[in-house]
Every structure is written in structure tokens, then in C-alpha cells.
Amino acid sequence: MIKISTIIASLLFFSIASTSQAEVISITDPRYDIPNSTEGVLRPTRGMTMSLVEQQFGPATEKGSAIGQPPITRWVYPEFNVFFEDNIVIHSVVPH
């Protein structure tokens, strides 16, 4: 009888212990001033102007023409691409 109650108590303990565990989810920092790769690629941040991007990162290797309304422009740099709405950065990405 003691053996069965010990087994039942152990099963209850382990079932409670297993349901009380939490999964840890890591979300990357959405700020762009933190390198997003092992190489440490820094890229323009949202809200920067075209002139400030060019001043801090140099001239782009390719500058696309504005498309759509509001006009969206893409500048290509060797390590990242920058997307502008009018003349303000809306996003910058590191291509794979």
C-alpha cells in the first residue's frame, strides 16, 4: 500500500512540476543601432534623412527611382538596403 501511494505521489509531483515550466522566447532588439549579425552590420535607423544616411554611410552603390504614392525609394549599399518614404528612412535590411 505504501509503495502504491509513493508511486502515485511521485506521478502527481512530476505532472505538476512539468506543467509549471515556462518556455522562454527570445525576441531580438528592434533597434537598428545594434548589429543584427555576427559581422556587426550597423545600418541606418528609422527617421533618418537621405542626406544624413549619405553623410554617415557614404554614397549608395545603387539608388532606385521613387515608386508609388507616397514615393518609396531604395538605396543599395554593399552590406544593407535602405528604404525611404519621401526622404525619410522607413526601413533598412541586411540581405541574406
C-alpha positions as YAML, in Angstrom:
chain: A
units: angstrom
residues:
- id: 1
  name: MET
  ca: [0.00, 0.00, 0.00]
- id: 2
  name: ILE
  ca: [2.81, 2.40, 0.85]
- id: 3
  name: LYS
  ca: [4.57, 1.53, -2.40]
- id: 4
  name: ILE
  ca: [1.45, 2.36, -4.49]
- id: 5
  name: SER
  ca: [0.83, 5.63, -2.67]
- id: 6
  name: THR
  ca: [4.51, 6.58, -3.14]
- id: 7
  name: ILE
  ca: [4.23, 5.92, -6.88]
- id: 8
  name: ILE
  ca: [1.00, 7.93, -7.14]
- id: 9
  name: ALA
  ca: [2.53, 10.80, -5.15]
- id: 10
  name: SER
  ca: [5.61, 10.75, -7.40]
- id: 11
  name: LEU
  ca: [3.47, 10.80, -10.54]
- id: 12
  name: LEU
  ca: [1.41, 13.71, -9.21]
- id: 13
  name: PHE
  ca: [4.55, 15.62, -8.27]
- id: 14
  name: PHE
  ca: [6.16, 15.17, -11.69]
- id: 15
  name: SER
  ca: [2.96, 16.03, -13.55]
- id: 16
  name: ILE
  ca: [2.58, 19.25, -11.55]
- id: 17
  name: ALA
  ca: [6.28, 20.08, -11.97]
- id: 18
  name: SER
  ca: [6.14, 19.56, -15.73]
- id: 19
  name: THR
  ca: [3.11, 21.85, -16.16]
- id: 20
  name: SER
  ca: [4.69, 24.64, -14.14]
- id: 21
  name: GLN
  ca: [7.62, 25.07, -16.53]
- id: 22
  name: ALA
  ca: [7.60, 28.05, -18.86]
- id: 23
  name: GLU
  ca: [9.04, 28.36, -22.33]
- id: 24
  name: VAL
  ca: [11.50, 31.21, -22.78]
- id: 25
  name: ILE
  ca: [11.04, 33.14, -26.02]
- id: 26
  name: SER
  ca: [13.81, 35.47, -27.08]
- id: 27
  name: ILE
  ca: [12.82, 38.44, -29.21]
- id: 28
  name: THR
  ca: [15.60, 40.40, -30.87]
- id: 29
  name: ASP
  ca: [16.00, 44.04, -30.07]
- id: 30
  name: PRO
  ca: [14.12, 46.05, -32.72]
- id: 31
  name: ARG
  ca: [16.58, 48.94, -32.52]
- id: 32
  name: TYR
  ca: [18.79, 49.30, -35.57]
- id: 33
  name: ASP
  ca: [21.83, 50.65, -33.73]
- id: 34
  name: ILE
  ca: [22.58, 47.12, -32.56]
- id: 35
  name: PRO
  ca: [24.34, 44.88, -35.07]
- id: 36
  name: ASN
  ca: [21.96, 42.25, -36.38]
- id: 37
  name: SER
  ca: [24.56, 39.73, -37.41]
- id: 38
  name: THR
  ca: [27.81, 38.20, -36.23]
- id: 39
  name: GLU
  ca: [29.66, 40.55, -38.56]
- id: 40
  name: GLY
  ca: [28.17, 43.53, -36.72]
- id: 41
  name: VAL
  ca: [26.34, 45.26, -39.58]
- id: 42
  name: LEU
  ca: [25.21, 48.69, -38.46]
- id: 43
  name: ARG
  ca: [22.62, 50.32, -40.68]
- id: 44
  name: PRO
  ca: [20.51, 53.49, -40.85]
- id: 45
  name: THR
  ca: [17.74, 53.92, -38.31]
- id: 46
  name: ARG
  ca: [14.12, 54.80, -38.93]
- id: 47
  name: GLY
  ca: [13.57, 58.54, -39.23]
- id: 48
  name: MET
  ca: [16.99, 59.46, -40.66]
- id: 49
  name: THR
  ca: [17.02, 61.69, -43.73]
- id: 50
  name: MET
  ca: [18.63, 60.80, -47.05]
- id: 51
  name: SER
  ca: [21.34, 63.41, -46.52]
- id: 52
  name: LEU
  ca: [22.14, 62.07, -43.05]
- id: 53
  name: VAL
  ca: [22.33, 58.49, -44.37]
- id: 54
  name: GLU
  ca: [24.69, 59.60, -47.12]
- id: 55
  name: GLN
  ca: [26.74, 61.60, -44.63]
- id: 56
  name: GLN
  ca: [27.10, 58.69, -42.18]
- id: 57
  name: PHE
  ca: [27.32, 55.73, -44.59]
- id: 58
  name: GLY
  ca: [28.65, 57.31, -47.78]
- id: 59
  name: PRO
  ca: [27.13, 57.23, -51.25]
- id: 60
  name: ALA
  ca: [24.95, 54.25, -52.15]
- id: 61
  name: THR
  ca: [26.18, 51.84, -54.83]
- id: 62
  name: GLU
  ca: [22.72, 51.98, -56.42]
- id: 63
  name: LYS
  ca: [19.86, 54.45, -56.00]
- id: 64
  name: GLY
  ca: [16.47, 53.37, -57.29]
- id: 65
  name: SER
  ca: [13.89, 55.86, -58.51]
- id: 66
  name: ALA
  ca: [10.86, 56.71, -56.38]
- id: 67
  name: ILE
  ca: [7.88, 54.41, -56.93]
- id: 68
  name: GLY
  ca: [4.25, 54.83, -55.88]
- id: 69
  name: GLN
  ca: [2.38, 57.26, -53.68]
- id: 70
  name: PRO
  ca: [3.82, 58.08, -51.18]
- id: 71
  name: PRO
  ca: [7.08, 57.71, -53.08]
- id: 72
  name: ILE
  ca: [9.26, 54.81, -51.86]
- id: 73
  name: THR
  ca: [12.94, 54.80, -52.79]
- id: 74
  name: ARG
  ca: [15.53, 52.07, -52.26]
- id: 75
  name: TRP
  ca: [19.24, 52.66, -51.86]
- id: 76
  name: VAL
  ca: [21.58, 49.69, -52.10]
- id: 77
  name: TYR
  ca: [24.76, 49.53, -50.04]
- id: 78
  name: PRO
  ca: [27.22, 46.60, -50.07]
- id: 79
  name: GLU
  ca: [26.02, 45.32, -46.67]
- id: 80
  name: PHE
  ca: [22.41, 46.56, -46.45]
- id: 81
  name: ASN
  ca: [19.48, 48.15, -48.30]
- id: 82
  name: VAL
  ca: [17.67, 51.27, -47.14]
- id: 83
  name: PHE
  ca: [14.05, 52.12, -47.94]
- id: 84
  name: PHE
  ca: [12.85, 55.71, -47.83]
- id: 85
  name: GLU
  ca: [9.38, 57.26, -47.85]
- id: 86
  name: ASP
  ca: [9.91, 60.68, -49.43]
- id: 87
  name: ASN
  ca: [13.36, 61.38, -47.95]
- id: 88
  name: ILE
  ca: [12.95, 59.63, -44.56]
- id: 89
  name: VAL
  ca: [14.19, 56.11, -43.72]
- id: 90
  name: ILE
  ca: [11.31, 53.73, -43.06]
- id: 91
  name: HIS
  ca: [13.33, 50.50, -43.01]
- id: 92
  name: SER
  ca: [16.81, 49.12, -43.54]
- id: 93
  name: VAL
  ca: [17.61, 45.45, -44.06]
- id: 94
  name: VAL
  ca: [20.61, 43.17, -44.41]
- id: 95
  name: PRO
  ca: [20.01, 40.83, -47.38]
- id: 96
  name: HIS
  ca: [20.84, 37.16, -46.94]
...
